[in-house]
Structures are given as C-alpha cells and as structure tokens.
Amino acid sequence: FDLDHALTVFERLNTARVVECFLLYLEKAEVTISRAEAQQRMFQKLGNPTFFTDMRPLLQTDRAKALTDETLKATFVRVMKELIDRIPGDEWAKAGEMRERFGV
C-alpha cells in the first residue's frame, strides 16, 4: 500500500531508479532477493486475508473506507508491474498461475 501511495504522490517517479536503490540497499545489507522471490512474497501477501485488514486501522478513516477488493487488487497490480517486475532475474515459476488465481 505504501509503495502504491508513493507511485501516486510522486508524479514521474523514476521507478527504475527506485529499484536500483533498493538493490543497492540489499547489497549493503548483504541480502539478496530475486525477482522470483519478490513476486512469491507479493502473492503470499495477496493470499493472506488479514494482510490488508491489518493496515486499515493505520489509515485515515476516508482512506480506510476507500479500500475495497478492487482497489487493493489495483494497488497490487501497480506495485507488481512498476516495481517488483523490474527486479532483475527470472519470473517466479508460479507467477502466471497466481495471476490467474487471484484475477490480477
């Protein structure tokens, strides 16, 4: 949700640079996350029914009320397309299956 908010608020955000900075951060932390692993984690979040409900209390009332299944899926798709899918490497083997399963 916070990544989608950044994509909305910062017009013309250089998403390639954001991913590059993320990879540098991971490198400094001596951690690696492949594109496939990042995609898998995103789908795990989408499949967790409490993931989105847990964040509602953290939002302003009007923003929390605006969160529907449709807006959450749109948020997921946008973050996946504009950030996660830009991480170098191969796509997660089950990504296509999960996109179909969740209708994203």
SULLINQUI-V477220 format. One line per field, one symbol per residue. psi: psi as a letter, one per 20 degrees, with the letter a starting at -180 (. if undefined). Layout:
# SULLINQUI-V477220
psi: ???
This chain:
# SULLINQUI-V477220
psi: ghghgghggnqkpnhhhggghghgggghilqqorgggggggghhghiohighhhigiirqghhghiorhghhghgggggggifgiipqaqqphjggghgggik.
